[in-house]
């Protein structure tokens, strides 16, 4: 799946495609504003990427202290940029595609 295909799936589907791995499903839910569903998925991902997604979600909800904990577990610093920019970077990272 490409980044553009991911973005298109947000408009085409009511739920993430079943073929998407859990990190992409969590990011798909986050992109749709489905924070609680994204959080449930992120909690089950036991990897640095899962921690980064989890951190991103807590940053998005405004819980900086909880976000800082998860960024630390992911080996990342909390970014200062826009939430959407970080989410796009996360999607690209999980898809392993460079930014345009």
Backbone as CSV, one residue per row, in Angstrom:
resi,resn,N_x,N_y,N_z,CA_x,CA_y,CA_z,C_x,C_y,C_z
1,UNK,0.846,-1.168,0.000,0.000,0.000,0.000,0.895,1.236,0.000
2,UNK,0.508,2.222,-0.766,1.228,3.484,-0.806,0.556,4.484,0.142
3,UNK,1.248,5.587,0.373,0.684,6.649,1.198,-0.615,7.170,0.571
4,UNK,-0.613,7.387,-0.742,-1.820,7.878,-1.416,-2.971,6.879,-1.309
5,UNK,-2.675,5.595,-1.424,-3.722,4.577,-1.275,-4.286,4.582,0.142
6,UNK,-3.407,4.763,1.122,-3.861,4.875,2.512,-4.825,6.048,2.638
7,UNK,-4.420,7.208,2.116,-5.259,8.402,2.197,-6.606,8.195,1.499
8,UNK,-6.584,7.550,0.347,-7.830,7.287,-0.385,-8.742,6.343,0.389
9,UNK,-8.153,5.382,1.104,-8.964,4.424,1.863,-9.751,5.116,2.974
10,UNK,-9.244,6.255,3.445,-9.958,7.009,4.479,-11.303,7.511,3.971
11,UNK,-11.378,7.787,2.677,-12.608,8.305,2.070,-13.510,7.188,1.565
12,UNK,-12.909,6.058,1.192,-13.660,4.976,0.550,-14.316,4.009,1.522
13,UNK,-13.762,3.873,2.718,-14.200,2.807,3.616,-14.703,3.360,4.944
14,UNK,-15.621,2.629,5.556,-16.128,2.989,6.878,-15.248,2.427,7.983
15,UNK,-14.418,1.477,7.632,-13.482,0.856,8.572,-12.193,0.577,7.819
16,UNK,-11.080,0.446,8.545,-9.830,0.156,7.839,-9.898,-1.204,7.165
17,UNK,-9.311,-1.338,5.991,-9.298,-2.641,5.330,-8.681,-3.701,6.245
18,UNK,-9.276,-4.866,6.277,-8.821,-5.956,7.148,-7.381,-6.362,6.862
19,UNK,-6.918,-6.100,5.653,-5.555,-6.473,5.283,-4.501,-5.541,5.884
20,UNK,-4.912,-4.414,6.442,-3.966,-3.476,7.051,-3.418,-4.058,8.345
21,UNK,-2.106,-3.939,8.556,-1.556,-4.371,9.839,-2.031,-3.434,10.960
22,UNK,-2.024,-3.905,12.196,-2.534,-3.099,13.313,-1.965,-1.677,13.413
23,UNK,-0.652,-1.442,13.191,-0.201,-0.046,13.277,-0.907,0.865,12.269
24,UNK,-1.113,0.381,11.059,-1.821,1.193,10.063,-3.293,1.336,10.414
25,UNK,-3.888,0.300,10.984,-5.281,0.411,11.414,-5.427,1.477,12.490
26,UNK,-4.482,1.515,13.432,-4.533,2.531,14.488,-4.398,3.933,13.883
27,UNK,-3.473,4.092,12.960,-3.291,5.393,12.317,-4.484,5.762,11.446
28,UNK,-5.098,4.780,10.814,-6.296,5.003,10.010,-7.409,5.545,10.910
29,UNK,-7.597,4.881,12.055,-8.630,5.337,12.999,-8.317,6.746,13.512
30,UNK,-7.043,6.992,13.806,-6.650,8.326,14.280,-6.934,9.389,13.227
31,UNK,-6.621,9.090,11.984,-6.851,10.041,10.894,-8.324,10.345,10.709
32,UNK,-9.176,9.406,11.082,-10.629,9.601,10.977,-11.219,10.244,12.236
33,UNK,-10.360,10.544,13.207,-10.850,11.154,14.446,-11.448,10.156,15.417
34,UNK,-11.153,8.892,15.222,-11.682,7.823,16.080,-10.628,7.481,17.144
35,UNK,-10.425,8.449,18.063,-9.344,8.362,19.025,-9.419,7.097,19.870
36,UNK,-10.580,6.803,20.432,-10.703,5.649,21.332,-10.367,4.342,20.616
37,UNK,-10.858,4.170,19.415,-10.560,2.949,18.652,-9.078,2.878,18.309
38,UNK,-8.490,4.021,17.943,-7.058,4.058,17.640,-6.248,3.705,18.882
39,UNK,-6.666,4.198,20.026,-5.950,3.955,21.279,-5.988,2.478,21.660
40,UNK,-7.136,1.852,21.514,-7.244,0.413,21.809,-6.262,-0.369,20.942
41,UNK,-6.218,-0.041,19.671,-5.285,-0.719,18.760,-3.832,-0.451,19.147
42,UNK,-3.512,0.807,19.450,-2.129,1.172,19.784,-1.661,0.467,21.051
43,UNK,-2.538,0.319,22.019,-2.166,-0.336,23.273,-1.730,-1.781,23.064
44,UNK,-2.206,-2.403,22.024,-1.896,-3.813,21.773,-0.629,-4.009,20.932
45,UNK,-0.026,-2.915,20.461,1.153,-3.009,19.602,2.399,-2.853,20.474
46,UNK,3.079,-3.943,20.725,4.242,-3.930,21.619,5.533,-3.816,20.817
47,UNK,5.779,-2.603,20.335,6.990,-2.314,19.572,7.265,-0.825,19.707
48,UNK,8.420,-0.403,19.217,8.729,1.038,19.229,7.721,1.812,18.381
49,UNK,7.322,1.225,17.243,6.318,1.896,16.413,5.000,2.026,17.172
50,UNK,4.617,0.982,17.891,3.401,1.041,18.696,3.486,2.121,19.760
51,UNK,4.649,2.232,20.385,4.842,3.279,21.393,4.771,4.665,20.762
52,UNK,5.337,4.797,19.556,5.281,6.096,18.869,3.830,6.453,18.538
53,UNK,3.081,5.493,18.044,1.664,5.744,17.729,0.913,6.108,19.010
54,UNK,1.179,5.367,20.075,0.538,5.625,21.363,0.870,7.044,21.841
55,UNK,2.146,7.430,21.725,2.567,8.783,22.103,1.833,9.837,21.285
56,UNK,1.769,9.603,19.991,1.087,10.539,19.083,-0.371,10.736,19.513
57,UNK,-1.022,9.643,19.857,-2.427,9.742,20.268,-2.589,10.563,21.538
58,UNK,-1.705,10.347,22.513,-1.813,11.120,23.751,-1.446,12.590,23.525
59,UNK,-0.529,12.840,22.633,-0.220,14.232,22.265,-1.444,14.874,21.620
60,UNK,-2.114,14.130,20.758,-3.309,14.629,20.074,-4.421,14.964,21.064
61,UNK,-4.543,14.167,22.117,-5.604,14.431,23.095,-5.213,15.536,24.088
62,UNK,-3.943,15.958,24.041,-3.504,17.033,24.923,-2.903,16.552,26.237
63,UNK,-2.609,15.270,26.356,-2.022,14.708,27.576,-0.504,14.621,27.392
64,UNK,0.163,15.759,27.592,1.601,15.852,27.332,2.424,14.928,28.219
65,UNK,2.025,14.762,29.467,2.793,13.902,30.376,2.751,12.446,29.918
66,UNK,1.580,11.965,29.583,1.442,10.589,29.098,2.141,10.435,27.748
67,UNK,2.004,11.426,26.891,2.674,11.394,25.589,4.184,11.300,25.776
68,UNK,4.737,12.094,26.709,6.185,12.088,26.947,6.664,10.696,27.352
69,UNK,5.888,10.016,28.186,6.245,8.649,28.600,6.360,7.743,27.372
70,UNK,5.361,7.817,26.486,5.341,6.934,25.314,6.388,7.340,24.276
71,UNK,6.659,8.640,24.123,7.747,9.054,23.225,9.070,8.487,23.733
72,UNK,9.272,8.538,25.038,10.489,7.980,25.623,10.597,6.481,25.314
73,UNK,9.504,5.749,25.456,9.513,4.306,25.151,9.790,4.055,23.670
74,UNK,9.381,4.999,22.831,9.605,4.860,21.388,10.996,5.317,20.982
75,UNK,11.731,5.939,21.919,13.051,6.474,21.584,12.959,7.736,20.746
76,UNK,11.891,8.486,20.936,11.642,9.705,20.149,11.499,10.917,21.067
77,UNK,11.736,12.080,20.522,11.447,13.331,21.210,10.059,13.792,20.793
78,UNK,9.376,14.463,21.707,8.052,14.979,21.365,8.199,16.098,20.343
79,UNK,7.543,15.974,19.199,7.668,17.013,18.167,6.884,18.270,18.529
80,UNK,7.248,19.355,17.881,6.558,20.636,18.079,5.583,20.937,16.949
81,UNK,5.698,20.206,15.846,4.875,20.478,14.672,3.419,20.067,14.847
82,UNK,2.692,20.234,13.783,1.269,19.913,13.760,1.035,18.411,13.914
83,UNK,-0.051,18.069,14.551,-0.429,16.666,14.744,-0.542,15.950,13.401
84,UNK,-1.184,16.592,12.431,-1.373,15.956,11.118,-0.035,15.674,10.442
85,UNK,0.930,16.566,10.624,2.259,16.334,10.035,2.924,15.110,10.659
86,UNK,2.815,15.000,11.987,3.402,13.837,12.649,2.685,12.560,12.210
87,UNK,1.358,12.620,12.121,0.609,11.434,11.700,1.030,11.005,10.300
88,UNK,1.187,11.959,9.392,1.641,11.621,8.039,3.030,10.981,8.080
89,UNK,3.909,11.525,8.920,5.256,10.945,9.052,5.185,9.523,9.594
90,UNK,4.304,9.300,10.557,4.116,7.959,11.108,3.592,6.989,10.052
91,UNK,2.607,7.426,9.295,2.043,6.581,8.236,3.128,6.216,7.244
92,UNK,3.888,7.211,6.805,4.968,6.953,5.857,6.015,6.001,6.458
93,UNK,6.327,6.201,7.725,7.291,5.336,8.392,6.801,3.887,8.397
94,UNK,5.556,3.692,8.797,4.999,2.334,8.863,4.920,1.722,7.466
95,UNK,4.567,2.547,6.481,4.524,2.074,5.102,5.927,1.961,4.507
96,UNK,6.900,2.590,5.186,8.290,2.605,4.726,8.417,3.301,3.373
97,UNK,7.733,4.475,3.282,7.817,5.263,2.053,8.369,6.634,2.387
98,UNK,9.225,7.182,1.552,9.778,8.515,1.809,8.745,9.604,1.572
99,UNK,8.957,10.733,2.202,8.083,11.897,1.985,8.256,12.393,0.550
100,UNK,7.187,12.944,0.016,7.217,13.444,-1.362,8.021,14.710,-1.473
